[in-house]
Amino acid sequence: MSETSVRATGRSRPRTALLLGLGLMLLAILLALGTWQVQRLQWKEALLQTIDQRTHSAPRPLADVERQFAASGDVDYTPVTVSGTFLHAAERHFYSTWEGEAGFNVYTPLALDDGRFVLINRGFIPYDLKDSAKRPKGQVTGRVTVTGLARNPLPGKPSIMLPDNDVAKNIFYWKDRDLMAASAGLPAGFTLVPIFIDADKTTNPGGLPIGGVTIIDLPNSHLQYAMTWYGLAAALAAVLILRLRRPAKDE
């Protein structure tokens, strides 16, 4: 071996070691991401199974669902039935879409027999029908019974990308239960049930609001993500093996 070849080989070894070190670090990251997606897949499948079991169960009285919430903090998608009187003047409007149309989900306080209130998501209305005077038939009076799905309250704003709720215009971009209730003009010292209820698709008089708007079909792409990360890891491992097997004269 010539002196020039020896010097070139000596210079290539640190570079090769550096590249291999970086490659191994990247390989570990890819494997970790793949494993994390597998764990997310297991969590999502368990969640979907729980939702399916709950949504296909019989509606339960509000008192039962409240006890479940007090014990576990989770009643999402549990069928529930409740009776009371709507306070339509206090309805709150959550910005939403339905079948490609922009509008609002109407959250109306329901006064219960025990003096408390629960916020009912009665369903969707088009944007230009935000004023309840334009849909008087749907403002049902007297005692009503609502069947729907219990929903957990949000612990906080889901994303910094969401606008702040505009209380002055009665437009909510995220479901701040306490702010909805506080801005609704309920009687002083009111007590609020700690969950929401999404009304089912039972048709309201006049057809509005459109009930049954709860989104249950949650996306589950974690298997594809895991395969992608593991596939990249396998490709990188093949590259590293080929690098290690290259003869020194090819450096």
C-alpha positions in Angstrom: 0.0 0.0 0.0 1.4 3.4 -0.9 1.9 6.2 1.5 -0.9 8.2 -0.2 -3.3 5.3 0.2 -2.4 5.0 3.9 -3.0 8.7 4.5 -6.4 8.5 2.7 -7.5 5.5 4.7 -6.5 7.1 7.9 -8.5 10.2 7.1 -11.6 8.1 6.0 -11.8 6.2 9.3 -12.9 9.1 11.5 -15.4 10.2 8.8 -16.8 6.7 8.6 -17.1 6.4 12.3 -18.9 9.7 12.5 -21.3 8.8 9.7 -22.0 5.4 11.4 -22.6 7.1 14.8 -25.1 9.6 13.3 -26.7 6.7 11.4 -27.1 4.7 14.6 -28.6 7.7 16.4 -31.1 8.2 13.5 -31.9 4.5 13.5 -32.7 4.6 17.2 -35.0 7.6 16.7 -36.8 5.9 13.8 -37.3 2.7 15.9 -38.6 4.8 18.9 -41.1 6.6 16.6 -42.3 3.3 15.2 -42.7 1.9 18.7 -44.5 5.0 19.9 -47.0 4.6 17.0 -47.6 1.0 18.0 -48.4 2.1 21.5 -50.7 4.8 20.1 -52.4 2.1 18.0 -53.1 0.0 21.0 -54.5 3.0 22.9 -56.7 4.1 19.9 -58.1 0.5 19.4 -59.0 0.3 23.1 -60.6 3.8 22.9 -62.6 2.8 19.8 -63.8 -0.4 21.5 -64.9 1.6 24.5 -66.8 4.1 22.4 -68.5 1.3 20.4 -69.6 -0.4 23.6 -70.9 2.8 25.1 -72.7 4.1 22.1 -74.6 0.7 21.7 -75.7 0.6 25.3 -79.1 1.8 26.6 -79.5 5.4 27.7 -79.0 5.9 31.4 -80.4 8.5 33.8 -78.3 11.6 34.3 -77.7 10.7 38.0 -76.1 7.5 37.0 -73.8 9.2 34.4 -72.9 11.8 37.0 -71.8 9.2 39.4 -69.7 7.6 36.7 -68.1 10.9 35.9 -67.3 11.5 39.6 -65.7 8.1 39.9 -63.7 8.1 36.7 -63.8 11.5 35.1 -64.8 9.9 31.8 -68.3 9.5 30.4 -67.6 10.4 26.8 -70.2 8.9 24.4 -72.3 7.4 27.2 -76.0 7.4 26.3 -78.0 9.5 28.7 -81.5 10.8 29.1 -82.6 13.9 31.0 -85.7 16.0 31.4 -86.2 19.7 32.0 -87.0 23.0 30.4 -84.9 24.8 27.8 -83.7 28.4 28.4 -83.6 29.4 24.8 -82.7 33.0 25.5 -79.4 31.7 27.0 -78.3 29.6 24.0 -74.6 29.7 23.2 -73.2 29.2 19.7 -70.2 27.0 19.0 -68.7 27.6 15.5 -68.9 24.4 13.5 -69.6 22.8 10.1 -72.0 20.1 9.1 -71.9 18.3 5.7 -69.7 21.0 4.3 -71.8 24.0 5.5 -70.5 26.5 8.0 -72.6 27.4 11.0 -73.0 26.7 14.7 -73.8 24.0 17.2 -76.5 25.4 19.6 -75.7 24.8 23.2 -78.8 25.6 25.3 -79.1 25.4 29.1 -81.7 22.9 30.3 -83.2 23.7 33.7 -83.5 20.5 35.7 -86.1 19.7 38.4 -83.4 20.0 41.1 -82.6 23.6 40.2 -79.4 22.8 38.4 -78.6 23.4 34.7 -76.9 21.2 32.0 -75.7 22.5 28.7 -77.3 20.6 25.8 -75.8 20.6 22.3 -79.1 20.6 20.4 -77.4 20.4 17.0 -76.4 22.4 14.0 -77.8 25.5 12.5 -76.6 27.3 9.3 -74.5 30.5 9.8 -77.3 32.9 8.6 -79.7 31.4 11.1 -77.7 32.2 14.2 -80.5 34.6 15.3 -83.0 32.4 17.0 -85.9 34.6 15.8 -85.3 33.2 12.3 -86.1 29.6 13.5 -88.9 30.0 16.1 -90.4 26.5 15.5 -87.3 25.0 17.0 -87.5 26.9 20.2 -89.7 24.3 22.0 -91.3 25.3 25.2 -92.4 23.4 28.3 -90.9 20.3 29.8 -88.9 18.2 27.4 -87.0 14.9 27.5 -83.6 14.8 25.8 -81.7 11.7 24.9 -78.1 11.9 23.7 -74.5 11.3 24.4 -72.6 12.5 27.5 -69.5 14.4 26.7 -66.5 15.2 28.9 -65.7 18.9 29.6 -62.4 20.1 28.1 -59.6 20.8 30.6 -58.5 23.8 28.6 -58.1 25.3 25.1 -57.2 22.3 22.8 -54.8 24.2 20.6 -53.1 27.6 20.5 -54.1 27.8 16.9 -57.8 28.2 17.8 -59.1 31.8 18.1 -60.2 33.0 21.5 -63.9 32.7 22.3 -65.8 35.9 21.4 -68.3 36.2 24.2 -69.5 39.6 23.0 -70.6 38.1 19.7 -71.7 34.8 21.3 -69.3 32.8 19.1 -67.3 30.0 20.7 -64.3 28.4 18.9 -63.7 25.8 21.7 -66.1 24.4 24.2 -65.3 26.3 27.4 -68.2 25.0 29.5 -67.7 27.4 32.4 -67.5 30.5 30.1 -70.5 29.3 28.2 -72.5 29.1 31.3 -71.2 32.3 32.9 -72.1 34.3 29.8 -75.5 32.8 29.4 -77.3 35.0 31.9 -78.3 32.1 34.2 -79.6 33.0 37.7 -77.1 34.1 40.3 -75.5 31.2 42.2 -76.5 28.7 39.6 -75.1 25.1 39.7 -74.0 23.5 36.5 -73.9 19.8 35.8 -70.2 19.0 35.1 -70.7 17.5 31.6 -72.2 18.4 28.2 -74.9 16.4 26.5 -75.0 16.0 22.7 -78.7 15.5 21.7 -79.5 12.6 19.4 -80.9 13.0 15.8 -84.5 13.2 16.9 -86.0 15.8 14.6 -86.7 19.2 16.2 -89.9 21.2 15.2 -89.1 23.0 12.0 -86.1 20.8 11.4 -83.6 23.0 13.4 -81.3 22.6 15.1 -80.2 19.4 13.3 -79.4 16.9 16.1 -77.1 13.9 16.1 -74.0 15.8 15.1 -71.6 14.0 17.4 -68.4 12.9 15.5 -67.7 9.3 16.5 -65.7 8.0 13.6 -62.3 8.8 14.9 -59.3 8.4 12.5 -56.9 5.6 13.2 -53.8 5.7 11.0 -51.3 4.7 13.6 -50.5 1.3 11.9 -49.6 3.1 8.7 -47.4 5.5 10.6 -45.7 2.7 12.5 -45.0 0.8 9.2 -43.6 4.0 7.7 -41.1 4.6 10.6 -40.1 0.9 10.8 -39.7 0.9 7.0 -37.4 3.9 7.1 -35.5 2.2 10.0 -35.0 -1.0 7.9 -33.8 1.0 4.9 -31.3 2.9 7.0 -30.1 -0.3 8.6 -29.4 -1.7 5.2 -27.4 1.4 4.2 -25.3 1.1 7.4 -24.6 -2.6 6.8 -23.5 -1.9 3.2 -21.3 0.9 4.5 -19.6 -1.4 7.0 -19.0 -4.1 4.3 -17.4 -1.7 1.8 -13.7 -2.6 1.3 -11.2 -0.1 2.5 -10.0 0.6 -1.0 -13.4 1.9 -1.9 -13.2 4.6 0.7 
